[in-house]
Amino acid sequence: MLDNIHREITQLTPEDSFLVFDRIKDDFDFPIHFHPEYELNFIQNGKGVRRIAGDSIEEIDDIELVFVGSNLVHGWELHKCQSKKIHEITVHINYDLLDEKLLARNIFKPIKDMFEKAAHGILFSKKVSTEMAPRLIKLTKTDGIDYYLEFISILYDLANSRKQRMLSNSTTQKRDFENSSKIKKVYDYIQNNFDKKISLDEISSLVNMTPVSFNRFIKKRTGKTFVIYVNSTRISQASKLLLETDLSIAEISFKCGFNNIANFNRIFKKEKNATPSEFREDFNACIKRVL
C-alpha cells in the first residue's frame, strides 16, 4: 500500500532557505505524499479536515499547527469539513536551513531537538497555534533578512512551547541516542522483543537499575511509563503491519505481543482513536483517492 504514495517535488530550490504559501480555499485535498523538506503547516477554519502523518490519522479542530519532518508520509483531505474559507499557510523548509555547526550551539539546541522530534510529526497546542497565526501571516508579507530572522524566531518559540504532541509512533529516521547508552539499550531490547512478554524486572536488570528507579528513568526520558512505552512500540509495529500487509487483525495482534485480541483492540483504539480495522480502512480509503 505504501508503495503507492508519491514523493512530492516542492518549489523549494537549493538557493531558498524556505518558502511560505498563504492560501484561502474551499477544498482541502492534499494526497498522501512525502518530501525531504521539513514542513510547517497552519490551518484555520478547517474543523473536520482529516490529517495523516505517518501512522497517525486524526480529524482536526478549527485551528492547528503541525511540523512535519523530512520524508515523513503526510497528507490532508476535506473529510467532514464544511468550511468554504479554509485558511492554510504552508512553509517548506530546506533540510539544511541551519547547518550542523550552528545547531550545535547551545542557543539553537531547542530548534535542533524539535527538528529531530519532527520525524514523528509535531502537533502544537491550540493556544500556540492561535498565537502564531498573526506572525505567520506577517511572514508572508516580509522579505529580505527580516524574513529569515523572523522565521528563525518563530522556530525558536515553537521549539520552546509547551504541550507539544508527537503524532506518529513510527518514524523515517534513526533514533539519536548519542547521550544515553542506557536508553539505547532499552530501546534496542524492546524493538527486538516487543512480540514477547517483557517484565519490568527483566528490563530493569538489563540496565542495572531497580524497577522503581527504572520506571522513573523511562518516564523522564520518554514521557511514558514502562508499560505504556512497550504498548506504544507494539501499536507502532501493528500500525505498520496494518498498512503494509494483508495479515488479519488476529495475526497482527499475536505478532505484536498481544495474546488477547480484545486487549489489543482496546489499547489500539485508545492510542489511535480508531479500531485496527477502522484504521486500515481509513488509510486504504485515502490511498485510493491518490490513485
Residue pairs with C-beta under 8 A, 6 or more apart in sequence:
1 243
1 244
1 283
1 284
1 287
2 73
2 243
2 244
4 287
4 290
4 291
5 32
5 33
5 34
5 73
5 287
5 290
6 31
6 33
6 290
7 33
7 34
7 35
8 33
8 34
8 35
9 35
10 19
10 35
10 37
10 92
11 19
11 92
12 18
12 19
12 37
12 92
12 93
12 94
14 94
16 94
17 93
17 94
17 97
17 148
17 151
18 91
18 92
18 93
18 94
18 97
18 151
19 91
19 92
20 89
20 90
20 91
20 136
20 139
20 140
21 88
21 89
21 90
21 91
21 92
22 88
22 89
22 137
22 140
23 87
23 88
23 89
23 90
24 85
24 86
24 87
24 88
25 86
25 88
26 83
26 84
26 85
26 86
27 78
27 86
28 43
28 46
28 49
28 76
28 77
28 78
28 81
28 86
28 88
29 76
29 77
29 78
29 289
30 75
30 76
30 77
31 75
31 286
31 289
31 290
32 52
32 73
32 74
32 75
32 286
32 287
32 290
33 73
33 74
33 75
34 71
34 72
34 73
34 74
34 172
35 70
35 71
35 92
36 70
36 71
36 95
37 70
37 92
37 93
37 94
37 95
38 67
38 68
38 69
38 70
38 92
38 93
38 94
38 95
38 97
38 115
38 118
39 67
39 68
39 74
39 90
39 91
39 92
39 93
40 65
40 66
40 67
40 68
40 90
40 91
40 93
41 65
41 66
41 67
41 68
41 76
41 88
41 89
41 90
41 91
42 64
42 65
42 87
42 88
42 89
42 90
42 129
42 132
42 133
42 136
43 49
43 60
43 63
43 64
43 65
43 76
43 86
43 87
43 88
44 62
44 63
44 86
44 87
44 88
44 133
45 62
45 63
45 83
45 85
45 86
45 87
46 60
46 62
46 63
46 64
46 81
46 83
46 86
46 87
46 88
47 60
47 61
47 62
47 81
47 83
48 59
48 60
48 78
48 79
48 80
48 81
48 82
48 83
49 59
49 60
49 76
49 77
49 78
49 79
49 80
49 81
49 86
50 57
50 58
50 59
50 60
50 76
50 77
50 78
50 79
50 80
50 282
50 286
51 57
51 58
51 59
51 60
51 64
51 66
51 74
51 75
51 76
52 73
52 74
52 75
52 76
52 77
52 283
52 286
53 66
53 68
53 72
53 73
53 74
53 121
53 167
53 168
54 72
54 73
54 74
54 120
54 121
54 167
54 168
54 169
54 170
54 171
54 172
55 168
55 169
55 170
55 236
55 239
55 240
55 243
55 272
56 121
56 167
56 168
56 169
56 272
57 272
57 274
57 279
57 282
57 283
57 286
58 167
58 273
59 79
59 80
61 126
63 126
63 129
63 130
63 133
64 123
64 124
64 126
64 129
65 123
65 124
65 128
65 129
65 132
65 158
66 121
66 122
66 123
66 124
66 167
67 114
67 118
67 121
67 122
67 124
67 158
68 74
68 118
68 121
69 115
69 117
69 118
69 119
69 120
69 121
69 171
69 172
69 173
70 95
70 118
70 119
70 172
70 173
71 172
72 118
72 119
72 120
72 121
72 168
72 171
72 172
73 172
74 121
75 286
77 286
77 289
89 136
89 137
89 140
91 136
91 139
91 151
98 108
98 111
98 112
98 152
102 108
103 109
103 111
103 112
103 115
104 112
110 156
110 159
110 160
111 152
111 155
111 156
111 159
113 159
114 122
114 155
114 158
114 159
116 173
116 176
117 164
117 166
119 171
119 172
119 173
120 166
120 167
120 168
120 169
120 170
120 171
121 166
121 167
121 168
122 164
122 165
122 166
122 167
123 164
123 165
123 166
123 167
124 132
124 158
124 161
124 163
124 164
125 161
125 162
125 163
125 164
127 163
128 158
128 161
128 162
128 163
132 154
132 157
132 158
135 150
135 154
136 154
138 150
139 147
139 150
139 151
139 154
142 150
169 232
169 233
169 235
169 236
169 239
169 271
170 236
170 239
170 240
175 184
175 187
177 183
177 184
177 187
180 221
182 207
182 217
183 217
183 218
183 221
183 222
185 206
185 207
186 203
186 206
186 207
186 218
189 198
189 203
189 206
190 198
190 203
190 229
190 230
190 233
191 233
194 230
194 233
194 234
194 237
194 256
194 257
195 255
195 256
195 257
196 257
197 257
198 230
200 211
200 214
200 215
200 226
200 227
201 211
203 214
203 226
204 210
204 211
204 213
204 214
207 214
207 217
209 217
214 226
215 225
215 226
218 224
218 225
218 226
218 229
219 225
222 229
224 232
230 257
231 267
231 271
232 271
234 256
234 257
234 258
234 267
235 256
235 267
235 268
235 271
235 272
237 255
237 256
238 252
238 253
238 255
238 256
238 258
238 264
238 268
238 276
239 272
239 279
241 247
241 252
241 255
241 256
242 252
242 276
242 279
242 280
242 283
243 280
243 283
245 252
247 255
249 261
249 264
249 265
249 276
249 277
250 261
252 276
253 260
253 261
253 264
253 276
256 264
258 264
258 267
264 276
265 275
265 276
268 274
268 275
268 276
268 279
269 275
272 279
274 282
